[in-house]
Amino acid sequence: MRRQRPTVDESGSRWRRFYAIVERIPEGSVATYGQIAELAGLKGHARQVGYALAALSEARADDVPWHRVINAKGEVSVRTRSSGHRIQRKLLEAEGIEFHRERVNLSQCRWDPEPGVIESGGH
């Protein structure tokens, strides 16, 4: 039996934690869904990060740099050839992120926050 996607009410505080972490990813850097989940203390919940980002309202999406979150392969996970895929890639390229064969080089542009940055709320 497939698990149902949680509602915002069920995951509100969890999703707010994800958003707070994503807000700290600096321009020109990316993080993976799994990395965000782990930083939130929810290792193994990468899919929940995806649900949270997909649920962003248009107004909130301007504050949360959702486009800086990609999959563990270094790929944009929004449906390929969709407008969301093109928008995400365009936003990343505008920040200087380069793609090679639809992937970014995570060893070059993966965000590596200093210890304590997430807990302190700093950048």
C-alpha contacts under 8 A as a table, 3 or more apart, distances in Angstrom:
res1	aa1	res2	aa2	distance
5	R	51	Y	7.56
6	P	10	E	5.98
6	P	11	S	6.48
7	T	10	E	5.25
7	T	11	S	6.37
8	V	11	S	5.15
8	V	12	G	5.08
8	V	15	W	7.73
9	D	12	G	5.20
11	S	14	R	5.19
11	S	15	W	5.83
12	G	15	W	5.18
12	G	16	R	6.11
13	S	16	R	5.03
13	S	17	R	6.25
14	R	17	R	5.14
14	R	18	F	6.42
15	W	18	F	4.96
15	W	19	Y	6.18
15	W	49	V	7.29
15	W	52	A	5.53
16	R	19	Y	5.02
16	R	20	A	6.11
17	R	20	A	5.11
17	R	21	I	6.38
17	R	40	A	6.39
18	F	21	I	5.25
18	F	22	V	6.21
18	F	36	I	6.51
18	F	37	A	7.08
18	F	40	A	6.43
18	F	49	V	6.54
18	F	52	A	7.52
19	Y	22	V	5.06
19	Y	23	E	6.06
19	Y	52	A	7.95
19	Y	53	L	7.75
19	Y	64	V	6.34
20	A	23	E	5.22
20	A	24	R	6.89
21	I	24	R	5.39
21	I	25	I	7.16
21	I	36	I	6.81
21	I	39	L	7.60
21	I	40	A	7.47
21	I	118	I	6.58
22	V	25	I	5.45
22	V	36	I	7.19
22	V	64	V	6.40
22	V	65	P	6.45
22	V	66	W	6.91
22	V	68	R	7.77
22	V	69	V	7.63
23	E	63	D	7.26
23	E	64	V	5.17
23	E	65	P	6.08
24	R	122	G	7.69
24	R	123	H	5.71
25	I	29	S	6.49
25	I	30	V	6.81
25	I	31	A	7.33
25	I	65	P	7.63
25	I	68	R	7.18
25	I	111	W	6.59
25	I	123	H	7.90
26	P	29	S	5.68
26	P	30	V	7.94
26	P	111	W	7.60
26	P	123	H	7.81
27	E	95	E	6.12
28	G	92	L	7.22
28	G	95	E	4.89
28	G	96	G	5.77
28	G	97	I	5.98
28	G	109	C	6.96
29	S	68	R	6.74
29	S	97	I	7.45
29	S	109	C	4.91
29	S	110	R	5.62
29	S	111	W	5.33
30	V	68	R	4.59
30	V	69	V	5.68
30	V	70	I	6.92
30	V	106	L	7.75
30	V	109	C	6.03
30	V	110	R	4.95
30	V	111	W	5.52
31	A	35	Q	6.25
31	A	36	I	6.88
31	A	68	R	6.28
31	A	69	V	4.96
31	A	70	I	6.27
31	A	110	R	5.55
31	A	111	W	5.56
32	T	35	Q	5.00
32	T	36	I	6.37
32	T	69	V	5.28
32	T	70	I	4.88
32	T	71	N	5.13
32	T	72	A	5.57
32	T	74	G	7.74
33	Y	36	I	5.29
33	Y	37	A	6.34
33	Y	46	A	4.80
33	Y	47	R	7.15
33	Y	49	V	5.83
33	Y	50	G	6.65
33	Y	69	V	6.11
33	Y	70	I	6.26
33	Y	71	N	5.94
33	Y	72	A	7.27
34	G	37	A	5.05
34	G	38	E	6.08
34	G	43	K	6.91
34	G	44	G	6.70
34	G	45	H	6.77
34	G	46	A	4.31
34	G	47	R	7.92
34	G	49	V	7.80
34	G	71	N	7.81
34	G	72	A	7.26
35	Q	38	E	5.09
35	Q	39	L	6.11
35	Q	43	K	7.98
35	Q	46	A	7.65
36	I	39	L	5.12
36	I	40	A	6.19
36	I	46	A	7.35
36	I	49	V	7.08
37	A	40	A	5.07
37	A	41	G	6.43
37	A	42	L	4.96
37	A	43	K	5.40
37	A	44	G	6.96
37	A	45	H	5.63
37	A	46	A	5.45
37	A	48	Q	7.78
37	A	49	V	6.39
38	E	41	G	5.02
38	E	42	L	5.10
38	E	43	K	4.16
38	E	44	G	7.24
38	E	45	H	7.80
39	L	42	L	7.30
39	L	43	K	7.77
39	L	118	I	7.42
40	A	43	K	7.78
42	L	45	H	5.73
43	K	46	A	7.44
45	H	48	Q	5.38
45	H	49	V	6.95
46	A	49	V	5.21
46	A	50	G	6.66
47	R	50	G	5.01
47	R	51	Y	6.33
48	Q	51	Y	4.99
48	Q	52	A	6.12
49	V	52	A	5.06
49	V	53	L	6.19
50	G	53	L	5.21
50	G	54	A	6.04
51	Y	54	A	5.10
51	Y	55	A	6.16
52	A	55	A	5.15
52	A	56	L	6.68
53	L	56	L	5.41
53	L	66	W	6.21
56	L	60	R	5.93
56	L	61	A	5.68
57	S	60	R	5.16
57	S	61	A	6.00
58	E	61	A	5.09
58	E	62	D	6.90
59	A	62	D	5.71
59	A	63	D	7.52
60	R	63	D	5.32
60	R	64	V	6.38
61	A	64	V	5.11
61	A	65	P	6.81
61	A	66	W	6.81
62	D	65	P	7.00
65	P	68	R	5.86
65	P	69	V	7.97
66	W	69	V	5.80
67	H	70	I	7.49
67	H	88	Q	5.08
67	H	89	R	7.76
67	H	91	L	6.83
67	H	92	L	6.83
68	R	92	L	6.87
69	V	76	V	7.96
70	I	74	G	6.08
70	I	75	E	5.77
70	I	76	V	5.12
70	I	77	S	6.13
71	N	74	G	5.49
71	N	75	E	5.48
71	N	76	V	6.40
71	N	77	S	6.02
72	A	75	E	7.31
73	K	103	R	7.21
74	G	103	R	4.99
74	G	104	V	5.02
74	G	105	N	6.54
74	G	106	L	6.01
75	E	102	E	6.23
75	E	103	R	4.72
75	E	104	V	6.53
76	V	80	T	7.96
76	V	85	H	6.60
76	V	88	Q	7.20
76	V	89	R	7.07
76	V	102	E	7.79
76	V	103	R	7.53
77	S	80	T	7.48
77	S	85	H	7.42
78	V	82	S	7.42
78	V	84	G	6.05
78	V	85	H	5.04
79	R	82	S	5.53
79	R	84	G	7.18
79	R	85	H	5.95
80	T	85	H	5.68
81	R	85	H	6.15
81	R	86	R	6.83
82	S	85	H	5.19
82	S	86	R	6.45
83	S	86	R	5.10
83	S	87	I	6.02
84	G	87	I	5.04
84	G	88	Q	6.03
85	H	88	Q	5.27
85	H	89	R	6.17
86	R	89	R	5.22
86	R	90	K	5.98
87	I	90	K	5.09
87	I	91	L	6.10
88	Q	91	L	5.19
88	Q	92	L	6.24
89	R	92	L	5.15
89	R	93	E	6.09
90	K	93	E	5.11
90	K	94	A	6.11
91	L	94	A	5.11
91	L	95	E	6.59
92	L	95	E	5.16
92	L	96	G	6.63
92	L	97	I	5.32
92	L	98	E	7.86
93	E	96	G	5.01
93	E	97	I	4.75
93	E	98	E	6.03
93	E	99	F	7.86
94	A	97	I	7.24
97	I	104	V	7.08
97	I	109	C	7.32
98	E	104	V	6.06
98	E	105	N	7.82
99	F	102	E	5.62
99	F	103	R	5.10
99	F	104	V	4.75
99	F	105	N	7.51
100	H	103	R	5.30
100	H	104	V	6.31
100	H	105	N	7.90
104	V	109	C	7.67
105	N	108	Q	5.48
105	N	109	C	6.44
105	N	110	R	7.89
106	L	109	C	5.25
106	L	110	R	4.81
107	S	110	R	6.03
113	P	117	V	6.30
113	P	118	I	7.77
113	P	123	H	7.98
114	E	117	V	5.62
115	P	118	I	7.61
116	G	119	E	5.18
116	G	120	S	5.86
117	V	120	S	5.26
117	V	121	G	5.88
117	V	122	G	5.10
117	V	123	H	6.19
118	I	121	G	5.30
118	I	122	G	6.74
119	E	122	G	7.96
